[in-house]
Amino acid sequence: MRISVHRMKMLILGFFFLSGMTGLVYQITWMRLISQVIGGAPFAVAATLVVFMGGLGLGSYIAARTIDRFQGLRLVRIYGVLELATGIYALGVPLLLILLRIPYGVLYNNLYEHILAYNFFIFAGTLLVLGVPTTCMGATLPILCKYSVARLSRLGSSAGLLYGINTFGAALGALLCGFWMINAMGVWGSMLAAVAVNCSIGVTCLALTPRGENDRSEGTIASREVKRNMGETPNVLYPPVVLYCALAIFMVSGFCAMAYEVFWTKLLGLLIGPTTYSFTIVLVTFIAGLALGNLAFGRWADKTKDVPGLLIVSQTAAAFFALFVSQFFGNSQLFFAKLIHGFSDQFTAFFIIQALTLFGFMILPTFFLGATFPLVAKIYTRSLSTVGRSIGVAYTMNTIGAVLGSFCTGFILIPMLGKETGISFVIAFQMAVSLVAGLVLVRKQGKIPRRAAVLAIIFIAGLTLCTFYPSWNRHILARGKYHRFEEAAEIAELAESTGWIRAAFSGADILAALERGELVYYGDGIGGFTTVLKYHGPFGEAEYSMANSGKMDASSRGDMKTQTLLAHFPMLFATNPKNVMILGLASGITAGEVLHYPVQRIDVVDINDRVFEAARFFDPWNNNVLNDPRTRPIVQDGLAHLVLTKATYDVIISEPSNPWMAGQASLFTREFFEAAREKLTDDGIFVQWFHCYQMDWDTFALVGRTFADVFPDSLLVSCEPGGLSGDFLFVGFKGGNGPDWKQARHNISYARHSHNIDLAYPELLYRMIVSENLDEVFGQGPMNRENRPLLEYAAPRLMYRNGDVHLALLRRLLEDSRLSSDTRSHLRVLLESVDARIDYAAYALSVYSP
């Protein structure tokens, strides 16, 4: 295939755009595949990200050491080989993960309590799987920079254009994966599409030949322009100390960029909801800002006479704008509540407006953060013959900073300092490094007094601001204002009546006047953000509520009916239960109720380490569960624990948070239900919590159908004694014999030890059964699977659809209910007996259900 050199360069730009897109597709799909083996626990996710980004840095460094020996067409062909290798190796990633499942199971069961050793093998296995393709990806940037840069005088614009285009591709990849590809094509289909793109790029590059060039006679081909300018040197040869300062700023910029991304993603989850769509928008807008910075500063780098000065100014500006954005975000709940309340009924328009709004705020800090690559490339490259080496080394330093920023933010800064102080520290760090580098530059230029004074003033002002800002009202952030406006009339009224400017800059003060209760726990952790609020009940008694990522998950009163039934329904019917697993600790009330039965061990699995601290506030209601020697807390992803553990359980109770929260929908998949069934004893019972608010029939049926396919002998149970309401339980019996009422009458004596419920006899629970024969109720249709996580993409679309949709779902459940004649007979007896109705009322009142 013969084309002109100019067209070839344009084609390579297009290929690098697609390469950036596939890189993000791989990162997202591989992280999902890996989480099925090692779990989605914080270190596992961090290990995947570190290996991915570390591989990019390693590939860049390897290319830097060798690529300057090649020119012209050979560079294009080397790039093609790397793209082809990435695509081919990507096909083998799922197979490698399957092979690792057995050794990881052995390690999990023998080394999990030795956390350092276990995490080392987690990292080693991830490196084994992802090391090769990510190294190939990382090598492409210095190779294509070597190919594309023909003149040092245009190095900034050429390198900035190349990296900016690649970064825009990455933004597109994140957008496609987050909104369309995985939902429509599945994880495997998305990965195979990326493989096809990579392989097509590779084959095309190997087939390309520039018109008029003869590679057989030269061995390596350089364009005439490159040959002509090979001896060109930069206008300014900077001394080594300036080069080192530039590399230091580039590394710190990578550190801070990743830190800001982590901080803002977690913070914005409290403002706009922690959904897959929201996180995608944050990621895309962040990456797009970096890309624009690359393009703009690439052009300016070639025009300015003081590139180091521009680098220092850009990074100082990035730090100041990051401080402003952090302060605004932390106090903007009313602003975003107004935005959500006004546009949430139009899904597409809502997310476009949300994306544009976030982009408008994040563009300034990300734009200036994106300046570093072309500016450092311009400073650090000393000749055209060493472009590959210079850019490769510089990019490696930036990648090292990015890896450290991501890891340190998630595992050190947030757990130890919290989001507010952590952001202040990072901003101050970026300012300090930039301004110290500025002082070094001023000293080299011999302009010490005047410029040094200016830098000192800026530094003092910056540190002073970082001492006081960002300043947020933690009480407001403790509870999200991003959904269920029908239950928060005051928030809805404020969202309608408050102007945009006032909501943006005075919203925190307005909301503070509405807040009630006392914030008694505020926990920023590796695995999540947990708060506990204390209220005074109608008779002055203390009541507590727990929220995760701003979403209320447990309470000592309002959720008592669900928390207790999750424990007692399966435990009453379990035959001689010894080992129990509970997924999701929350208040610990469910686990505490299980302890009333003669169990030997309860494994409480939760991915959020802060929940184990927050649950202590519920000790008066949770039977002091965390101090009981039979309780074993496990900080781990629920699916990974079930896949890897060798333990078996008589009862498994799954009570995760709502499936619209990112990461939770995987706990409602067929693979999760199958893993639970596999770990049950022969007569084991599995209980899955689910909700019908913010839900329609098709999505509710998706989960019910998936559950019934794995547990044919199953029930749907309402948690509301007064009828159908918000919470339901899917109850599956592995033995196929259904509920054993004789066993329940034997086990009721244990339930009577509880101070949280008053259940006179188990037959009262007949009134809670909504339906049997769930396969008939939910019929034929799609399943929710890891490869096609339909629930993850459907649930967020329903967050703001309640009311009529909820009522229609409840009507459908009543109309399609399937109850055996025996169950109907018992229901008639219970409804006709005055004593039974009194006993049932006593139960309802004991769990605070009028």
C-alpha positions in Angstrom: 0.0 0.0 0.0 1.8 3.1 -1.2 0.8 6.6 0.0 2.5 10.0 0.4 4.6 10.8 3.5 2.1 13.5 4.4 -0.9 11.2 4.2 1.0 8.5 6.1 1.6 11.0 9.0 -2.1 11.9 9.0 -3.0 8.2 9.0 -0.7 7.5 11.9 -2.4 10.3 13.8 -5.7 8.6 13.2 -4.2 5.3 14.3 -2.9 6.8 17.5 -6.3 8.2 18.2 -7.8 4.8 17.9 -4.9 3.3 19.9 -5.8 5.7 22.8 -9.4 4.6 22.5 -8.6 0.9 22.7 -6.2 1.5 25.6 -9.1 2.7 27.8 -11.4 -0.1 26.5 -8.7 -2.6 27.6 -8.2 -0.9 31.0 -12.0 -1.0 31.7 -12.7 -4.5 30.4 -9.5 -6.1 31.9 -10.3 -4.6 35.3 -13.8 -6.2 35.1 -12.3 -9.6 34.1 -9.6 -9.4 36.8 -12.1 -8.5 39.5 -14.0 -11.8 38.8 -10.8 -13.6 39.9 -9.1 -11.5 42.6 -12.1 -9.3 43.4 -12.9 -5.6 43.4 -11.3 -5.0 46.9 -9.3 -1.7 47.0 -5.8 -3.3 46.7 -6.9 -5.5 43.8 -8.2 -2.5 41.9 -5.1 -0.5 42.8 -2.8 -3.4 41.7 -4.5 -3.5 38.3 -4.2 0.2 37.8 -0.6 0.3 39.0 0.4 -2.6 36.7 -1.4 -1.0 33.8 0.2 2.4 34.2 3.5 1.0 35.3 3.6 -1.1 32.1 3.1 2.1 30.1 6.0 3.7 31.8 8.2 0.6 31.4 7.4 0.4 27.7 8.2 4.1 27.3 11.6 3.6 29.0 12.5 0.5 27.0 11.6 2.4 23.8 13.6 5.4 24.9 16.8 3.3 25.2 16.6 1.8 21.7 14.3 3.7 19.3 16.6 6.5 18.2 18.5 3.9 16.1 15.5 3.8 13.7 13.9 6.3 11.4 11.1 6.6 8.9 9.2 3.6 7.7 10.9 1.2 10.2 9.3 3.3 13.1 5.9 2.8 11.5 6.4 -0.9 11.2 7.7 -1.2 14.8 4.6 0.6 15.8 2.5 -1.8 13.8 4.2 -4.8 15.4 3.4 -3.4 18.9 -0.2 -2.8 18.0 -0.5 -6.3 16.6 1.2 -7.8 19.6 -1.2 -5.8 22.0 -4.2 -7.1 20.2 -3.1 -10.7 20.0 -2.0 -10.8 23.6 -5.3 -9.2 24.7 -7.0 -12.4 23.4 -5.0 -14.4 25.9 -5.8 -12.3 29.0 -9.1 -14.1 29.8 -7.3 -17.5 29.5 -4.5 -16.4 31.8 -7.0 -15.3 34.3 -8.7 -18.7 34.2 -5.4 -20.4 34.8 -4.7 -18.1 37.8 -8.0 -18.8 39.5 -6.8 -22.1 41.1 -3.5 -20.7 42.6 -5.3 -17.6 43.7 -7.8 -19.8 45.5 -5.0 -21.6 47.3 -3.4 -18.3 48.3 -6.6 -16.8 49.4 -7.4 -19.6 51.8 -3.9 -19.9 53.2 -2.4 -16.3 53.1 -5.4 -13.9 53.4 -4.7 -13.2 57.0 -1.1 -12.4 56.1 -2.1 -9.4 54.2 1.3 -8.3 52.9 2.2 -11.7 51.5 -1.3 -12.1 49.9 -1.2 -8.6 48.3 2.2 -9.3 47.0 0.9 -12.3 45.0 -2.1 -10.3 43.9 0.3 -7.8 42.4 2.6 -10.4 40.9 -0.3 -12.2 39.2 -1.7 -9.0 37.8 1.8 -8.1 36.5 2.0 -11.6 34.9 -1.3 -11.0 33.1 -1.0 -7.4 32.0 2.7 -6.7 31.9 3.3 -7.5 28.3 0.4 -5.7 26.6 0.8 -2.6 28.7 4.5 -2.4 28.0 3.7 -2.6 24.3 1.2 0.2 24.6 3.7 2.4 26.5 6.4 2.0 23.9 4.2 3.5 21.1 4.4 7.1 22.3 8.2 7.7 22.0 8.2 5.7 18.8 5.6 7.9 17.1 7.1 11.0 18.5 10.4 10.0 16.9 8.6 9.4 13.6 6.5 12.6 13.7 8.9 15.3 14.9 10.7 16.6 11.9 12.0 19.8 13.3 13.0 20.9 16.8 11.4 24.3 16.3 8.0 22.4 15.9 8.7 19.8 18.6 6.1 21.2 21.0 3.3 21.3 18.5 4.1 17.9 17.0 4.5 16.1 20.3 1.5 17.9 21.8 -0.7 17.1 18.8 0.3 13.4 18.9 -0.2 13.0 22.7 -3.4 15.2 22.6 -4.9 13.1 19.9 -4.1 9.9 21.7 -5.6 11.4 24.9 -8.8 12.4 23.1 -9.0 8.8 21.9 -8.8 7.6 25.5 -11.7 9.9 26.4 -13.7 8.5 23.6 -12.9 4.9 24.7 -14.0 5.7 28.3 -17.2 7.3 27.0 -18.1 4.4 24.7 -17.4 1.8 27.4 -19.3 3.7 30.1 -22.4 4.4 28.1 -22.7 2.0 25.2 -20.2 -0.8 24.4 -20.4 -3.0 27.5 -24.1 -2.6 27.8 -24.7 -3.4 24.1 -21.8 -5.8 23.3 -20.8 -7.1 26.7 -17.3 -7.2 28.2 -16.0 -9.8 25.8 -17.5 -8.1 22.8 -16.0 -4.8 23.8 -12.6 -6.3 24.3 -12.8 -8.2 20.9 -13.8 -4.9 19.2 -10.6 -3.3 20.6 -8.6 -6.3 19.5 -9.9 -6.0 16.0 -9.0 -2.3 15.9 -5.4 -3.0 17.2 -4.9 -5.8 14.8 -6.2 -3.7 11.9 -3.8 -0.9 12.8 -0.9 -3.4 13.0 -1.6 -5.0 9.7 -2.1 -1.7 7.9 1.2 -0.3 9.3 3.1 -3.3 8.2 1.7 -2.9 4.7 2.3 0.8 4.3 5.0 2.1 2.0 5.7 5.8 1.4 5.3 6.7 -2.3 8.7 7.4 -3.8 10.7 5.7 -1.0 12.7 2.5 -1.4 13.4 0.8 1.9 15.4 -2.0 0.3 18.2 0.4 -0.7 18.4 2.2 2.7 17.4 -0.3 5.4 16.0 2.6 7.4 14.0 5.4 5.8 13.9 9.0 6.9 12.0 11.6 5.2 14.0 14.3 3.4 12.9 16.8 5.9 14.2 14.8 8.8 17.5 14.2 7.1 17.8 17.9 6.4 17.2 18.9 10.0 19.1 16.0 11.8 21.8 18.4 13.0 19.4 21.0 14.3 19.8 22.0 17.9 17.3 23.9 20.1 17.4 27.7 20.4 18.3 27.3 24.1 20.4 24.5 25.6 19.2 24.4 29.2 21.7 23.4 31.9 21.3 20.1 33.6 19.6 21.6 36.7 16.8 23.0 34.6 16.3 19.6 32.9 16.1 17.9 36.2 13.6 20.5 37.5 11.5 20.0 34.4 11.5 16.2 34.9 10.6 16.8 38.6 7.7 19.0 37.7 6.5 16.4 35.1 6.6 13.7 37.7 4.8 15.8 40.3 2.2 16.8 37.6 1.5 13.1 37.0 1.2 12.5 40.7 -1.2 15.5 41.2 -3.3 14.8 38.2 -4.1 11.2 39.4 -4.6 12.5 42.9 -7.1 15.1 41.8 -8.9 12.6 39.6 -9.3 10.2 42.6 -10.3 13.0 45.0 -12.8 14.6 42.6 -14.3 11.3 41.5 -15.0 10.3 45.1 -16.3 13.7 46.0 -18.5 14.0 42.9 -20.0 10.6 43.7 -21.5 12.4 46.8 -22.9 15.2 44.6 -24.2 13.5 41.5 -24.5 9.9 42.6 -21.9 7.1 42.5 -23.2 5.5 39.3 -21.3 4.1 36.3 -22.5 6.9 34.2 -21.4 9.6 36.6 -17.9 8.2 37.0 -17.7 7.9 33.3 -18.6 11.6 32.9 -16.0 12.6 35.5 -13.3 10.5 33.8 -14.1 11.7 30.3 -14.2 15.4 31.2 -10.9 15.1 33.1 -9.2 13.4 30.2 -10.6 15.8 27.7 -9.2 18.7 29.6 -5.8 17.2 29.6 -6.0 16.6 25.9 -6.9 20.2 25.2 -4.0 21.4 27.4 -1.6 19.2 25.3 -2.8 20.7 22.0 -2.8 24.3 23.1 0.5 24.3 25.0 2.2 22.3 22.3 1.7 25.3 20.0 2.7 27.8 22.6 5.8 25.9 23.5 7.1 26.5 19.9 6.4 30.2 20.1 7.6 31.3 23.6 11.2 32.1 24.4 10.8 31.1 28.0 9.5 27.5 28.0 10.6 26.7 31.6 8.9 29.9 32.8 5.7 28.8 31.0 5.9 25.4 32.6 6.2 26.8 36.1 3.3 29.3 35.5 1.1 26.6 34.1 1.6 24.2 37.0 1.2 27.0 39.6 -2.0 28.0 37.9 -3.2 24.3 37.8 -2.7 24.1 41.6 -4.6 27.4 42.3 -7.5 26.3 40.0 -7.5 22.9 41.6 -8.0 24.6 45.0 -10.9 26.7 43.6 -12.6 23.7 42.0 -12.2 21.6 45.2 -13.7 24.3 47.3 -16.6 24.7 44.9 -17.3 21.0 44.6 -17.3 20.4 48.3 -20.0 23.1 48.8 -22.1 22.6 45.7 -24.6 20.0 46.8 -27.6 22.3 46.3 -26.3 23.4 42.9 -26.1 19.8 41.6 -29.3 18.9 43.4 -31.0 21.7 41.4 -29.4 20.5 38.2 -30.5 16.9 38.8 -34.0 17.9 39.9 -34.5 20.0 36.8 -33.3 17.7 34.1 -33.4 14.1 35.5 -36.6 13.2 33.7 -34.7 13.4 30.4 -31.8 10.9 30.7 -29.7 11.9 27.6 -30.1 15.6 28.0 -29.5 15.3 31.8 -26.1 13.6 31.3 -25.1 15.9 28.5 -25.8 19.0 30.7 -24.1 17.3 33.6 -21.0 16.6 31.5 -20.9 20.1 30.2 -21.2 21.5 33.7 -18.4 19.4 35.1 -16.3 20.1 32.1 -16.8 23.8 32.6 -15.5 23.6 36.1 -12.7 21.1 35.6 -11.4 22.5 32.3 -9.0 25.1 33.9 -7.1 22.8 36.2 -7.0 19.9 33.8 -6.1 22.3 30.9 -3.0 23.5 32.8 -2.1 20.0 33.9 -2.1 19.0 30.3 0.6 21.6 29.6 3.4 19.6 31.0 4.0 17.0 28.2 4.8 19.3 25.3 6.6 21.9 27.5 8.8 19.2 29.1 9.4 17.6 25.8 10.6 20.9 24.4 12.9 21.6 27.4 14.4 18.1 27.7 15.0 17.3 24.0 18.5 18.5 23.1 18.7 17.3 19.5 16.5 15.8 16.8 18.5 12.6 16.9 17.5 11.9 20.5 13.8 12.7 20.4 12.7 9.2 21.1 15.0 8.9 24.1 14.1 12.3 25.6 10.4 11.9 25.3 10.5 8.3 26.4 12.4 9.1 29.6 10.2 12.1 30.4 7.0 10.2 29.9 8.4 7.4 32.1 8.9 10.0 34.9 5.4 11.2 34.5 4.0 7.7 34.6 5.9 7.0 37.8 4.3 10.0 39.3 0.9 9.0 38.1 1.3 5.5 39.7 2.4 7.0 43.0 -0.4 9.6 42.9 -3.1 7.0 42.4 -1.7 4.6 45.0 -0.8 7.2 47.7 -4.1 9.0 47.4 -6.2 5.9 47.8 -4.1 4.1 50.4 -2.4 6.9 52.4 -3.9 10.4 51.9 -7.6 9.6 52.1 -7.5 7.1 54.9 -5.0 9.1 57.0 -6.0 12.7 56.2 -9.4 12.6 54.6 -10.4 14.2 51.3 -10.2 17.9 52.5 -6.8 17.8 54.1 -5.5 15.3 51.4 -6.4 17.7 48.6 -4.8 20.6 50.5 -1.6 18.6 50.9 -1.5 17.7 47.2 -2.2 21.3 46.0 0.5 22.6 48.4 2.9 20.0 47.2 2.4 21.0 43.5 2.8 24.6 44.4 5.9 24.0 46.4 7.7 22.0 43.7 6.7 24.4 40.9 7.9 27.5 42.9 11.1 25.9 44.1 11.9 25.0 40.4 11.0 28.6 39.6 13.6 29.9 42.2 16.2 27.6 40.7 15.4 29.0 37.2 15.5 32.6 38.5 18.9 32.0 40.1 20.3 30.6 36.8 19.0 33.7 35.0 20.6 36.1 37.5 17.3 37.8 38.2 17.1 36.9 41.8 15.6 39.8 43.8 12.6 40.8 41.9 11.3 37.5 40.5 12.3 35.7 43.7 10.1 38.1 45.7 7.2 37.5 43.3 7.6 33.7 43.7 7.8 34.0 47.4 4.6 36.0 47.6 2.8 33.5 45.4 4.1 30.6 47.5 3.1 32.2 50.8 -0.3 33.1 49.4 -0.8 29.6 48.1 0.2 27.9 51.4 -2.0 30.2 53.3 -5.0 29.4 51.1 -4.2 25.6 51.5 -4.3 26.0 55.2 -7.9 27.2 55.2 -9.3 25.6 52.0 -11.0 23.5 50.9 -13.4 23.9 53.7 -16.6 21.8 53.5 -19.6 21.2 55.7 -19.1 17.5 56.6 -22.6 17.3 58.0 -24.1 18.2 54.6 -21.8 15.7 52.7 -22.8 13.0 55.1 -26.0 12.4 53.2 -26.4 12.7 49.5 -29.0 15.1 48.0 -28.8 13.6 44.5 -31.9 11.3 44.5 -35.3 10.5 46.0 -36.6 14.0 45.9 -40.1 12.8 46.6 -39.0 11.8 50.1 -37.0 15.1 50.6 -39.6 17.7 49.9 -37.5 20.5 51.5 -34.6 19.8 49.1 -36.9 19.6 46.1 -38.5 22.9 47.1 -35.1 24.6 47.5 -33.9 23.2 44.2 -36.9 24.9 42.5 -36.8 28.2 44.4 -33.1 28.9 44.6 -31.3 30.7 41.8 -28.3 29.1 40.1 -25.8 31.6 41.3 -27.0 31.5 44.9 -27.2 27.7 44.8 -23.6 27.5 43.5 -22.0 29.9 46.0 -24.4 30.0 49.0 -25.9 26.5 48.8 -23.9 25.1 51.7 -25.2 27.7 54.1 -28.8 27.2 52.8 -28.6 23.5 53.3 -26.9 23.8 56.7 -30.1 25.5 58.0 -32.1 22.4 57.2 -29.8 19.7 58.6 -30.8 17.9 61.7 -29.1 15.3 63.8 -25.5 15.1 65.0 -22.7 13.8 62.8 -21.0 11.2 65.1 -18.8 9.4 62.5 -17.1 10.6 59.3 -14.9 7.9 57.8 -12.9 8.3 54.6 -11.4 5.0 53.8 -9.7 2.9 51.2 -12.9 1.1 50.2 -15.5 3.9 50.7 -16.9 6.8 52.6 -19.1 6.1 55.6 -21.0 8.4 57.9 -23.2 7.9 61.0 -25.8 10.4 62.1 -27.4 10.5 65.5 -31.0 11.7 65.9 -33.5 12.0 68.8 -36.5 9.8 68.5 -40.1 10.7 69.4 -39.5 9.9 73.1 -36.0 11.4 73.3 -34.3 8.1 72.6 -31.1 8.0 70.5 -31.5 6.8 66.9 -28.7 6.2 64.4 -28.5 6.1 60.6 -25.5 5.0 58.5 -24.8 6.2 55.0 -22.3 4.9 52.4 -21.2 7.3 49.7 -24.0 9.6 50.8 -26.7 6.9 50.4 -28.5 5.8 53.5 -27.9 2.0 54.0 -28.9 1.2 57.6 -30.5 2.6 60.7 -31.5 1.6 64.2 -35.2 2.2 63.5 -36.4 2.8 60.0 -34.6 -0.2 58.4 -35.2 -2.6 61.3 -37.8 -4.7 59.5 -35.5 -5.4 56.6 -32.4 -5.9 58.8 -34.0 -8.4 61.1 -36.0 -10.4 58.5 -32.8 -10.9 56.4 -31.5 -12.9 59.4 -34.5 -14.7 60.8 -36.2 -15.8 57.6 -33.4 -18.1 56.5 -32.2 -19.0 60.0 -35.6 -20.2 61.1 -35.7 -22.7 58.2 -32.1 -23.7 58.3 -31.3 -27.2 59.6 -28.6 -27.1 62.2 -26.8 -24.1 60.8 -23.2 -23.9 61.8 -21.5 -21.6 59.3 -23.1 -18.4 58.0 -21.8 -15.8 55.5 -23.2 -12.3 55.5 -22.3 -10.0 52.6 -22.6 -6.4 53.7 -22.1 -5.5 57.4 -23.8 -2.0 57.5 -25.2 -1.6 61.0 -24.4 -5.2 61.9 -28.0 -5.8 63.0 -28.5 -8.7 60.6 -25.3 -10.4 61.7 -26.2 -9.8 65.3 -29.6 -11.4 64.9 -27.9 -14.5 63.4 -25.8 -14.8 66.6 -29.0 -15.7 68.5 -28.9 -19.0 66.8 -26.3 -21.8 67.7 -23.9 -21.0 64.9 -20.2 -21.7 65.1 -18.9 -18.9 62.8 -20.2 -15.9 60.9 -18.1 -14.6 58.0 -19.0 -10.9 57.5 -17.7 -9.8 54.2 -17.6 -6.1 53.3 -15.4 -4.2 50.8 -15.5 -1.0 52.9 -13.2 -1.1 55.9 -14.8 1.9 57.4 -18.1 0.1 57.9 -16.5 -2.0 60.6 -15.7 1.1 62.6 -19.1 2.8 62.0 -21.0 -0.3 63.1 -19.8 0.1 66.6 -22.4 2.9 67.1 -25.1 0.2 66.6 -23.9 -2.1 69.3 -27.0 -1.7 71.4 -29.0 -3.1 68.5 -26.5 -5.5 66.8 -25.9 -7.9 69.7 -22.3 -6.6 70.0 -21.6 -8.6 66.9 -18.0 -7.4 66.2 -16.9 -8.4 69.7 -18.3 -11.9 69.5 -15.5 -14.5 68.9 -17.7 -16.3 66.4 -17.6 -13.3 64.0 -14.9 -13.1 61.4 -14.7 -9.7 59.6 -13.4 -10.0 56.0 -12.6 -6.9 53.9 -13.1 -8.3 50.5 -15.3 -8.2 47.4 -18.2 -10.6 47.9 -18.0 -12.4 44.5 -14.3 -12.9 44.9 -14.7 -14.4 48.4 -17.3 -16.9 47.2 -15.2 -17.9 44.2 -11.9 -18.2 46.1 -12.8 -19.5 49.5 -12.9 -23.2 50.3 -15.4 -22.7 53.1 -19.0 -23.8 52.8 -22.0 -22.3 54.4 -25.4 -23.4 55.7 -26.8 -19.9 55.1 -25.6 -17.0 52.9 -27.2 -13.6 53.3 -26.5 -11.0 50.7 -27.4 -7.4 51.6 -25.4 -5.1 49.4 -26.3 -1.5 48.5 -28.5 -0.5 45.6 -27.4 -1.8 42.2 -27.2 1.7 40.7 -24.1 2.4 42.8 -21.0 1.6 40.8 -19.6 -1.9 41.6 -22.8 -3.2 43.3 -24.6 -4.6 40.3 -22.0 -7.4 40.1 -23.6 -8.8 43.3 -26.9 -9.4 41.4 -25.4 -11.4 38.5 -25.9 -15.0 37.5 -22.2 -15.7 38.3 -22.6 -14.4 41.8 -25.7 -16.5 42.4 -23.9 -19.5 41.0 -20.9 -18.9 43.3 -23.2 -18.6 46.3 -25.0 -21.9 45.4 -21.7 -23.6 44.9 -20.6 -22.6 48.5 -23.9 -23.7 50.1 -24.2 -27.0 51.9 -26.7 -29.5 50.4 -29.6 -28.1 52.3 -28.3 -24.5 52.4 -30.4 -21.4 52.0 -29.4 -18.2 50.1 -31.1 -14.9 50.7 -30.7 -11.9 48.4 -32.0 -8.4 49.3 -33.4 -6.3 46.5 -35.6 -3.2 46.2 -38.5 -2.1 44.1 -38.3 1.7 44.6 -36.4 3.4 41.7 -37.2 0.3 39.7 -39.5 -0.8 36.9 -41.0 -4.2 36.2 -38.5 -5.2 33.4 -35.5 -4.5 35.6 -37.0 -6.1 38.7 -37.9 -9.1 36.6 -34.3 -9.2 35.2 -32.9 -9.9 38.7 -35.8 -12.2 39.7 -35.4 -14.3 36.5 -31.6 -14.5 37.0 -32.1 -15.6 40.6 -34.8 -18.2 39.8 -32.6 -19.7 37.0 -30.0 -20.5 39.6 -32.4 -21.3 42.5 -35.5 -23.0 40.9 -36.9 -23.6 44.4 -37.3 -20.0 45.5 -39.6 -17.5 47.1 -40.2 -13.7 46.9 -40.7 -12.3 50.4 -41.7 -8.7 51.3 -39.9 -7.0 54.1 -42.9 -4.8 54.9 -45.3 -6.3 57.4 -48.0 -3.9 56.2 -47.9 -5.2 52.6 -45.8 -4.5 49.6 -43.4 -1.6 49.9 -39.7 -1.0 49.1 -37.6 -4.0 50.2 -37.9 -7.6 49.1 -36.0 -10.8 49.7 -35.3 -13.5 47.1 -34.9 -16.7 49.1 -33.4 -19.8 47.4 -33.3 -23.3 48.8 -30.5 -25.4 47.4 -32.1 -28.7 48.6 -35.2 -28.2 46.5 -37.6 -28.9 49.4 -38.7 -25.3 50.1 -39.2 -23.9 53.6 -39.3 -26.5 56.4 -42.0 -25.2 58.7 -41.4 -28.0 61.2 -37.7 -26.8 61.5 -38.9 -23.2 61.8 -41.1 -24.2 64.8 -38.0 -25.7 66.4 -35.8 -22.7 65.7 -38.3 -20.1 66.9 -37.0 -20.4 70.4 -33.7 -18.8 69.2 -35.4 -16.0 67.5 -37.2 -15.1 70.8 -33.8 -14.2 72.3 -33.8 -11.1 70.1 -34.7 -7.7 71.6 -35.4 -6.3 68.1 -38.4 -8.4 67.1 -41.4 -10.0 68.7 -42.3 -13.0 66.5 -44.7 -15.3 68.4 -44.5 -18.2 65.9 -43.0 -18.7 62.5 -46.3 -19.2 60.6 -46.8 -15.5 60.8 -44.2 -15.3 58.1 -46.7 -16.8 55.6 -48.1 -13.2 55.4 -44.7 -12.0 54.1 -44.5 -14.4 51.2 -45.4 -12.6 47.9 -44.9 -15.4 45.5 -43.6 -18.9 44.9 -42.6 -20.4 41.5 -40.6 -17.4 40.5 -39.6 -18.9 37.1 -43.3 -18.6 36.2 -43.6 -15.1 37.7 -40.7 -13.6 35.8 -40.9 -15.7 32.6 -38.4 -15.9 29.8 -36.0 -13.1 29.0 -32.5 -11.8 29.4 -30.2 -12.6 32.4 -28.0 -10.3 34.3 -24.4 -11.6 33.8 -20.9 -10.4 34.3 -20.4 -10.3 30.6 -23.6 -8.4 30.0 -24.2 -6.4 33.2 -27.6 -5.1 32.1 -28.6 -4.1 35.6 -25.6 -1.9 36.0 -26.7 0.2 33.1 -30.5 0.0 33.6 -30.6 0.8 37.4 -29.1 4.4 37.2 -31.7 5.3 34.5 -34.4 4.5 37.0 -33.1 6.5 39.9 -35.4 9.4 39.2 -38.4 7.4 38.1 -40.5 6.5 41.1 -44.2 7.1 41.8 -46.3 5.6 38.9 -43.5 3.3 37.9 -43.1 2.0 41.4 -46.9 1.5 41.8 -47.1 -0.3 38.4 -44.4 -2.7 39.6 -46.2 -3.5 42.8 -49.4 -4.1 40.9 -47.7 -6.5 38.6 -46.2 -8.4 41.5 -49.7 -8.8 43.0 -51.3 -9.8 39.7 -48.6 -12.3 38.7 -48.2 -13.8 42.2 -48.0 -17.6 42.3 -49.0 -19.2 45.7 -49.6 -22.9 46.4 -52.9 -24.0 47.8 -51.2 -24.8 51.1 -49.8 -21.3 51.4 -53.2 -19.8 50.6 -54.8 -22.0 53.1 -52.5 -20.8 55.9 -52.9 -17.2 54.8 -56.7 -17.5 55.2 -56.3 -18.9 58.7 -54.0 -16.1 59.7 -56.2 -13.4 58.3 -59.4 -14.8 59.9 -57.9 -15.4 63.3 -58.1 -12.4 65.6 -55.3 -13.7 67.8 -53.1 -14.2 64.8 -53.8 -10.7 63.6 -52.9 -9.4 67.1 -49.7 -11.4 67.0 -48.8 -10.1 63.6 -49.5 -6.5 64.7 -47.1 -7.1 67.6 -44.4 -8.3 65.2 -45.0 -5.2 62.9 -44.8 -2.8 65.8 -41.6 -4.5 67.1 -39.8 -3.6 63.9 -41.3 -0.1 63.8 -43.7 -0.8 61.0 -47.1 0.8 61.7 
